[in-house]
Amino acid sequence: MIKVQSFFALLSLAGFSLLSLTLSAQAVDSTMLCQGAYYTEAEGKAALERFAATYHDRKGWEERAARIRKGMVDGMGLARIPESTPLNPVIHSKRTYDGYTVENVAFESLPGFFVTGNLYRPTQKQSAYAGILATHGHGPDGRVQEYMQKRCAALARMGAIVFAYDMIGYADATQCSHKHPQALALQTHNSRRAVDFLLSFPEVDAKRIGVTGESGGGTQAFFLTALDDRIAVSVPVVMVSSYFFGGCSCESGMPVHKSKDHQTSNVEIAALAAPRPMLLISDGKDWTKNTPAVEYPYIKNIYRLYGREDQVENLHLPDEGHDYGISKRKGAYAFLAKHLNLSLEKVTNEKGEVDESFVTVESPSVLRVFDAQHPRPAYAVTGDKAVSALLTAGNKTGRK
C-alpha cells in the first residue's frame, strides 16, 4: 500500500476528481450531494454539535438513526434493486498454504453481474467459523495487493472464512466503470450480497460476521454495517471523518447525507453500528487526524446511550498515513479476535508479536477469477447503461 502525505496526493492516488463526479442518470439534485471536503474541519465539528442537539436519549437517537438509514436507502434507490436473486457461485483453483487456503470466486449480485474476489479459509477444522468481508481502498487493483493478501490470510489462519472482493471497475470487476453514476448503490448492494454469499456456507456462524476495509473500502464497511444488522463487528480504517465525505462517486456520488428534511455525516453513519463492536482506526496524515478529539467522542457518546461504550474503540496512529499497514492490521487482528472469537495466537510468534511471515504472497495473475481457463460467462451484462438497467429493474424478490 502506497503511503502518501498530503490531502491532495491522497485524492490523486485514489483517482478522485471532485469535478468529475458523475451524477446518476436519475434526476439527482446536486445541491443534495455532500462530496469530498464538504466542510472545513471547524464546520465538521460544529455540524456534529448541531446533530447532537437533536436527541437527548436513546429513543431520540434511534428516531434520528431511522431517518439517517431512510436517507441512505432513498438516496441510493436501494428499494428498487432486486435483493434475493440467485448467487450462482463459481469457486475454482484452490491453493493450500500454511494454515489457510485460497480460492478464486465469482457470484452474481444481480442476474449477469458478477462480484469477483478470493475466498480464504482456515485449514484447521472447526465446527463453525466466523465470516469476514475484506474490502479495499482506491488504488491499483487493491484486492490482489500484498497488504490485502496478508490481512486475509492472517484472519483465515486465526479461524475465519474471509472473502476479499473487488470494487467495481477494478481487477476482475470490469463490467462497468468505477465512476458509474450509481457506484455507491452498486457497491453497497454487492456488499449485502457478499454477506449472503458467506452465509451460504453452512459452517459460517451467522452471529459472527465482520467487515473491515480502508479508505473507500472503509466507506463500504461502515455503510454496510449501518444498513445490515447481520454485521456483528466492524473495523473501518482511515475513513470516518466529520468533514470529509469521500471524494469518489462510489462514496458520495448519490444523495445519502442530505435531503430536504435531514442532514448527516459519515460520523453518524458509522455510529449506526451501535451497540455492535466497532474499532475506528485513524492516523495523523489524512482526514482522520482529529478522530481522538472529534469523531470518536461523538460516536462513543452514542454507544453510551446503550450502556455499551466499552464496545467501541479507537486506534490512532499519529505518525502514520493513509493505508492499511502492519500497525493497523495488528490492531484490527486483536479487535476481531476479541469480538469474533478468533485465535490471535495463530499469528503470534514466540516473542508474542504478530508475525505474517507465514503468508505466501501470490502474483495477481494467480488471484484472477476470470482467465482463459475460466472465462467470464457470455451472458454477463456489460457497460454502464446496461448495468444501470439492472439496478432499476424493480425489487420482485425482496429479502425476507
Secondary structure, 3 states (H helix, E strand, C coil): CCCCCCHHHHHHHCCCCHHHCCCCCCCCCHHHCCCCECCCHHHHHHHHHHHHCCCCCHHHHHHHHHHHHHHHHHHHCHHHCCCCCCCCCEEEEEEECCCEEEEEEEEEEECCEEEEEEEEEECCCCCCEEEEEECCCCCCCHHHCHHHHHHHHHHHHCCEEEEEECCCCCCCCCCCCCCCCCHHHHHHHHHHHHHHHHHCCCCEEEEEEEEEEECHHHHHHHHHHHHCCCCCEEEEECCCCCCECCCCHHHHCCCCCEECCEECCHHHHHHCCCCCCEEEEEECCCCCCCCCCCHHHHHHHHHHHCCCHHHEEEEEECCCCCCCCHHHHHHHHHHHHHHHCCCHHHHECCCCCECCCCCCCCCHHHHCCCCCCCCCCCCCCCCHHHHHHHHCCCCCCCCC
